[in-house]
Amino acid sequence: MTTLSARPPAVAGMFYPDEPDLLRRTVAHFLSSAPKPQTTPCAVVAPHAGYRFSGVTAGYAYNGLPAATEENPRRVFLVGPSHRVYLDGVSVGDYSAFATPMGDIPLDLQTIGWMLTEPDVSNSANPHAMEHSLETQLPFLLESVQHMRLIPMVYGRISHERLAQILQTYASEDDLIVVSSDLSHFHDYDTARRLDSECHDAVAKQSAEQMSECEACGRTGVAALIMLAKQRGWRSELADYRNSGDTAGDKNRVVGYASYLYFDHTEQAA
C-alpha cells in the first residue's frame, strides 16, 4: 500500500512570505483590516494573486469565518482553476495533506475517495504541483478556520453545471466552500473596473451564464458556486473590490480582485 505524502508549498517566498511568524502576522493584519460580516458565510470567493496585490481583498473573504475546533474540524472544499497544466475535469490530488509554512492541513481522504468514483474526478498530482490558486488560500484558512479537513479541487476543462453538480453531491450545508479567482487581467485601470463590474453584476443577479462570460480566470468555479447558491437559497454580497492599480502596481496594466460572500437566507444576524 502506497503511503501518501504532503504536498509541499510551491509559491511560498514568492506569492507570500515563507517565514512562519511573518506569514502569520501578515495574514492576521489583512484579516483585522477587514470588517466582519453580520452573519457567517457558508461560501466565499477570494483572489489568489501575490499578497501585496490581493491580500487586502482576501482578508474580506476570510474575516467572517469562525474558528473550528480540533475535535470538530470543518470540512473545506477549496476550488480553483489550473493555470499551468491542461486538465480534463477535476483533480483532487494524491496527497495526505497540504504543507504550509504555518503547518500542515490534513485532507479529508474519505470524501476524496468517494469523489474519485466520479468519471471526471482524478487524483493526478501534476495539476496541483505548481498551482497557486489553492495554495495562496491556505494561510488565510489556517488563521481563520484553523482546524479543518481539506478537499482540494483543481479544475480544467469542465462545465460550470458539472462542477456545481459535484459540489452539490459531496458538499453538505455545514461545509465551507472556497472558490479561488482573480478577475480581469492586464487592462488599463478604467477598462478593468468596467469589465469587473460585469462579474459583480453576475454575482448579484445570480447569473451563472453571465459569469461564465466574464474575464475571470476562475469564472467556471464562480459560476458553479452561483448555481449551487440558487439551489440552496443562499444570498450573495460583494465584500470588497479593487485592482492592482489600487494596491501595488501602476494603473496601465492591472489585475482585478474581488471577495464575494454567500450567506444562508435562514441565518439571522447576530
RADA-V296717 format. One record per residue. RES is the residue in one small letter. OMEGA is omega as a letter, one per 30 degrees, with the letter a starting at -180 (none if undefined). D_LAST is the distance of its C-alpha to the last C-alpha in whole Angstrom. Layout:
res->{RES & RES}
omega->{OMEGA & OMEGA}
d_last->{D_LAST & D_LAST}
//
This chain:
res->{m & t & t & l & s & a & r & p & p & a & v & a & g & m & f & y & p & d & e & p & d & l & l & r & r & t & v & a & h & f & l & s & s & a & p & k & p & q & t & t & p & c & a & v & v & a & p & h & a & g & y & r & f & s & g & v & t & a & g & y & a & y & n & g & l & p & a & a & t & e & e & n & p & r & r & v & f & l & v & g & p & s & h & r & v & y & l & d & g & v & s & v & g & d & y & s & a & f & a & t & p & m & g & d & i & p & l & d & l & q & t & i & g & w & m & l & t & e & p & d & v & s & n & s & a & n & p & h & a & m & e & h & s & l & e & t & q & l & p & f & l & l & e & s & v & q & h & m & r & l & i & p & m & v & y & g & r & i & s & h & e & r & l & a & q & i & l & q & t & y & a & s & e & d & d & l & i & v & v & s & s & d & l & s & h & f & h & d & y & d & t & a & r & r & l & d & s & e & c & h & d & a & v & a & k & q & s & a & e & q & m & s & e & c & e & a & c & g & r & t & g & v & a & a & l & i & m & l & a & k & q & r & g & w & r & s & e & l & a & d & y & r & n & s & g & d & t & a & g & d & k & n & r & v & v & g & y & a & s & y & l & y & f & d & h & t & e & q & a & a}
omega->{a & l & a & l & l & l & l & l & l & a & l & a & l & a & a & a & l & l & a & a & l & l & a & l & a & a & l & l & l & l & a & l & a & l & l & l & a & l & a & l & l & l & l & l & a & l & a & l & l & a & a & l & a & a & l & a & l & l & l & l & a & a & a & a & a & l & l & a & l & l & a & a & l & l & a & l & a & a & l & a & l & a & a & a & l & a & l & l & a & l & l & l & a & a & l & a & l & l & l & l & a & a & a & l & a & l & l & a & l & l & l & l & l & a & a & l & l & a & a & l & a & l & l & l & a & a & a & a & a & a & a & a & l & a & a & l & a & l & l & l & a & a & a & a & l & a & a & l & a & l & a & a & l & a & l & a & a & l & l & l & a & l & l & l & l & l & l & a & a & a & l & a & a & a & l & l & l & l & a & l & l & a & a & a & l & l & l & a & a & l & l & a & l & l & a & l & l & l & l & a & l & l & a & a & a & l & l & a & l & l & a & l & a & l & l & a & l & a & l & l & l & l & l & l & l & l & l & l & l & l & a & l & l & l & a & l & l & a & a & l & l & l & a & l & l & a & a & a & l & a & a & a & a & l & a & a & l & l & l & l & l & a & l & a & a & a & a & l & l & none}
d_last->{49 & 47 & 45 & 42 & 41 & 38 & 38 & 39 & 37 & 39 & 38 & 37 & 39 & 39 & 35 & 33 & 35 & 37 & 36 & 33 & 32 & 33 & 31 & 28 & 28 & 28 & 25 & 23 & 24 & 23 & 20 & 19 & 21 & 18 & 14 & 11 & 10 & 6 & 7 & 9 & 13 & 15 & 18 & 19 & 22 & 24 & 27 & 30 & 32 & 33 & 31 & 32 & 32 & 29 & 27 & 25 & 24 & 23 & 21 & 18 & 18 & 18 & 15 & 12 & 14 & 13 & 16 & 18 & 21 & 24 & 25 & 22 & 23 & 21 & 23 & 23 & 26 & 27 & 29 & 31 & 34 & 38 & 39 & 43 & 44 & 44 & 43 & 43 & 40 & 37 & 38 & 36 & 38 & 40 & 38 & 37 & 34 & 34 & 35 & 33 & 34 & 31 & 32 & 32 & 30 & 31 & 31 & 31 & 34 & 34 & 32 & 34 & 37 & 36 & 35 & 39 & 40 & 39 & 42 & 41 & 39 & 41 & 41 & 43 & 42 & 43 & 41 & 38 & 41 & 40 & 37 & 35 & 32 & 31 & 32 & 30 & 27 & 27 & 27 & 23 & 22 & 24 & 22 & 19 & 19 & 22 & 23 & 24 & 27 & 28 & 29 & 31 & 32 & 35 & 36 & 39 & 41 & 38 & 37 & 33 & 34 & 35 & 32 & 30 & 32 & 32 & 28 & 28 & 30 & 29 & 25 & 23 & 19 & 18 & 20 & 19 & 22 & 23 & 25 & 27 & 29 & 31 & 32 & 35 & 38 & 40 & 41 & 41 & 38 & 38 & 39 & 36 & 33 & 35 & 35 & 31 & 30 & 32 & 29 & 26 & 28 & 28 & 24 & 23 & 26 & 25 & 29 & 30 & 34 & 33 & 31 & 34 & 36 & 34 & 36 & 33 & 35 & 32 & 32 & 33 & 30 & 27 & 29 & 29 & 25 & 25 & 27 & 25 & 22 & 24 & 25 & 21 & 20 & 17 & 17 & 18 & 17 & 20 & 18 & 21 & 25 & 28 & 31 & 34 & 36 & 32 & 32 & 35 & 38 & 40 & 40 & 43 & 41 & 38 & 35 & 32 & 28 & 25 & 22 & 20 & 17 & 16 & 13 & 14 & 14 & 12 & 9 & 6 & 4 & 0}
//
